[in-house]
Amino acid sequence: MTALLTTSTRGRRRPHLPRAVAPYAFVLPFVAIFVAFSVYPMLFTLRLSFTDWHGSGGAQWVGLGNYTYLLGNEAFWSSLGNSAVLWLLIVPVQMVLALLVAVLLDNARTRMRGFYRIAFLVPFVTPLVAVAQIWVVVFDQDYGAVNGVLNLVGLPDVGWLTTTQWAKPTLALLFLWKTTGFIVIILLSGLQSIEPSVYEAAAIDGASRSRRLWSITVPLVRRTLMFSVVLQTLAVFQMFAEPFVVTDGGPYGSTTTAGLHLYDHITRADLGTGAANSFLLVIVVMALSLVFVRLLRSED
């Protein structure tokens, strides 16, 4: 009887996939989605960058015409320059600030560490458009809270969003407030991988806290810091919603970032030039990322 049941059960089993085919079958859904929604759009955009197309009708092949136009366009270089200035205002300050905050939150003697970690992460998960609208209200020249505080201490109003002198720093402050908590969490993961015995040995040798921070913490989280720099470089050069909502690229184009300049091509239905612009932006960001990776390797 048992033999009959065993034979019957074996007869109902489905045939197994060959071992050589099974791995490919498991990864096939991901590959199909990746090709459909990443590879194909990228190749389509690359082909589109060599054409003159406005969304309807046939695309006219122009070769490198879109690229030569952009490389000779002052507005394109101005947008890259604006993004570079914002990078200088944001990334160095953010790395130093995030590292100091992460060190404080990693200290076991810091009270309410969980609360502070959540508090620093709240701005990052808050919708960006809502934060940008708050920035518009708070930094308004006539009715903003910041100028209200300045008036209380006898200082004049400042055109935070209406002058070329202050528009970029105000956008940089928004970006810092929005994303620094996320970088703090990333750096915390790097700090928690450092063995406490390393700090104990340095303390026994008489190293001060600042010395331990500079000689132990910074070198051991160097890779995490570099990853954060590359991540924020991508974010800064793709910045769109902040200048679009807060300043609309003004005043006088001083906050028209590379991402906002790319959007301008889309609004004019100049899709071929916009595609070329996006690939030039990819090349710039990749070059910067390779420079940072090269600097990291040179220190190993």
SULTA-V137047 format. One record per residue. N is the residue number from 1. RES is the residue in one small letter. OMEGA is omega in whole degrees, 0 to 359 (none if undefined). Layout:
[[N | RES | OMEGA] [N | RES | OMEGA]]
This chain:
[[1 | m | 179] [2 | t | 179] [3 | a | 179] [4 | l | 178] [5 | l | 180] [6 | t | 179] [7 | t | 180] [8 | s | 180] [9 | t | 179] [10 | r | 181] [11 | g | 181] [12 | r | 181] [13 | r | 177] [14 | r | 180] [15 | p | 179] [16 | h | 174] [17 | l | 174] [18 | p | 183] [19 | r | 181] [20 | a | 184] [21 | v | 187] [22 | a | 180] [23 | p | 180] [24 | y | 178] [25 | a | 181] [26 | f | 183] [27 | v | 183] [28 | l | 179] [29 | p | 179] [30 | f | 181] [31 | v | 180] [32 | a | 179] [33 | i | 181] [34 | f | 179] [35 | v | 184] [36 | a | 189] [37 | f | 178] [38 | s | 185] [39 | v | 182] [40 | y | 177] [41 | p | 179] [42 | m | 179] [43 | l | 177] [44 | f | 179] [45 | t | 178] [46 | l | 178] [47 | r | 181] [48 | l | 182] [49 | s | 178] [50 | f | 183] [51 | t | 172] [52 | d | 185] [53 | w | 183] [54 | h | 173] [55 | g | 179] [56 | s | 182] [57 | g | 180] [58 | g | 177] [59 | a | 180] [60 | q | 182] [61 | w | 180] [62 | v | 178] [63 | g | 181] [64 | l | 183] [65 | g | 180] [66 | n | 181] [67 | y | 179] [68 | t | 177] [69 | y | 181] [70 | l | 181] [71 | l | 176] [72 | g | 183] [73 | n | 181] [74 | e | 182] [75 | a | 179] [76 | f | 180] [77 | w | 178] [78 | s | 178] [79 | s | 176] [80 | l | 178] [81 | g | 177] [82 | n | 179] [83 | s | 179] [84 | a | 178] [85 | v | 178] [86 | l | 177] [87 | w | 179] [88 | l | 180] [89 | l | 188] [90 | i | 195] [91 | v | 179] [92 | p | 179] [93 | v | 183] [94 | q | 180] [95 | m | 180] [96 | v | 181] [97 | l | 182] [98 | a | 179] [99 | l | 179] [100 | l | 179] [101 | v | 180] [102 | a | 178] [103 | v | 178] [104 | l | 181] [105 | l | 179] [106 | d | 180] [107 | n | 183] [108 | a | 181] [109 | r | 177] [110 | t | 180] [111 | r | 176] [112 | m | 181] [113 | r | 180] [114 | g | 179] [115 | f | 182] [116 | y | 177] [117 | r | 178] [118 | i | 181] [119 | a | 179] [120 | f | 182] [121 | l | 182] [122 | v | 179] [123 | p | 182] [124 | f | 182] [125 | v | 176] [126 | t | 180] [127 | p | 186] [128 | l | 181] [129 | v | 179] [130 | a | 178] [131 | v | 180] [132 | a | 178] [133 | q | 176] [134 | i | 179] [135 | w | 179] [136 | v | 181] [137 | v | 185] [138 | v | 184] [139 | f | 176] [140 | d | 185] [141 | q | 185] [142 | d | 187] [143 | y | 184] [144 | g | 181] [145 | a | 182] [146 | v | 177] [147 | n | 175] [148 | g | 178] [149 | v | 178] [150 | l | 179] [151 | n | 180] [152 | l | 180] [153 | v | 174] [154 | g | 180] [155 | l | 182] [156 | p | 176] [157 | d | 178] [158 | v | 177] [159 | g | 185] [160 | w | 184] [161 | l | 186] [162 | t | 179] [163 | t | 180] [164 | t | 181] [165 | q | 187] [166 | w | 185] [167 | a | 180] [168 | k | 177] [169 | p | 179] [170 | t | 175] [171 | l | 179] [172 | a | 178] [173 | l | 176] [174 | l | 181] [175 | f | 178] [176 | l | 181] [177 | w | 185] [178 | k | 193] [179 | t | 184] [180 | t | 179] [181 | g | 178] [182 | f | 178] [183 | i | 176] [184 | v | 179] [185 | i | 179] [186 | i | 181] [187 | l | 176] [188 | l | 178] [189 | s | 177] [190 | g | 180] [191 | l | 183] [192 | q | 176] [193 | s | 180] [194 | i | 180] [195 | e | 178] [196 | p | 181] [197 | s | 178] [198 | v | 178] [199 | y | 180] [200 | e | 178] [201 | a | 179] [202 | a | 179] [203 | a | 177] [204 | i | 179] [205 | d | 176] [206 | g | 180] [207 | a | 178] [208 | s | 180] [209 | r | 179] [210 | s | 178] [211 | r | 178] [212 | r | 178] [213 | l | 185] [214 | w | 187] [215 | s | 182] [216 | i | 187] [217 | t | 184] [218 | v | 179] [219 | p | 184] [220 | l | 176] [221 | v | 183] [222 | r | 181] [223 | r | 178] [224 | t | 177] [225 | l | 181] [226 | m | 175] [227 | f | 179] [228 | s | 179] [229 | v | 179] [230 | v | 180] [231 | l | 181] [232 | q | 174] [233 | t | 175] [234 | l | 183] [235 | a | 183] [236 | v | 182] [237 | f | 174] [238 | q | 185] [239 | m | 181] [240 | f | 188] [241 | a | 182] [242 | e | 179] [243 | p | 181] [244 | f | 183] [245 | v | 189] [246 | v | 187] [247 | t | 184] [248 | d | 178] [249 | g | 182] [250 | g | 354] [251 | p | 178] [252 | y | 177] [253 | g | 184] [254 | s | 177] [255 | t | 174] [256 | t | 182] [257 | t | 179] [258 | a | 178] [259 | g | 179] [260 | l | 177] [261 | h | 176] [262 | l | 179] [263 | y | 180] [264 | d | 177] [265 | h | 181] [266 | i | 180] [267 | t | 177] [268 | r | 181] [269 | a | 175] [270 | d | 192] [271 | l | 179] [272 | g | 178] [273 | t | 178] [274 | g | 177] [275 | a | 177] [276 | a | 178] [277 | n | 181] [278 | s | 180] [279 | f | 174] [280 | l | 178] [281 | l | 177] [282 | v | 180] [283 | i | 180] [284 | v | 182] [285 | v | 178] [286 | m | 179] [287 | a | 178] [288 | l | 179] [289 | s | 178] [290 | l | 177] [291 | v | 180] [292 | f | 178] [293 | v | 179] [294 | r | 177] [295 | l | 178] [296 | l | 181] [297 | r | 182] [298 | s | 180] [299 | e | 180] [300 | d | none]]
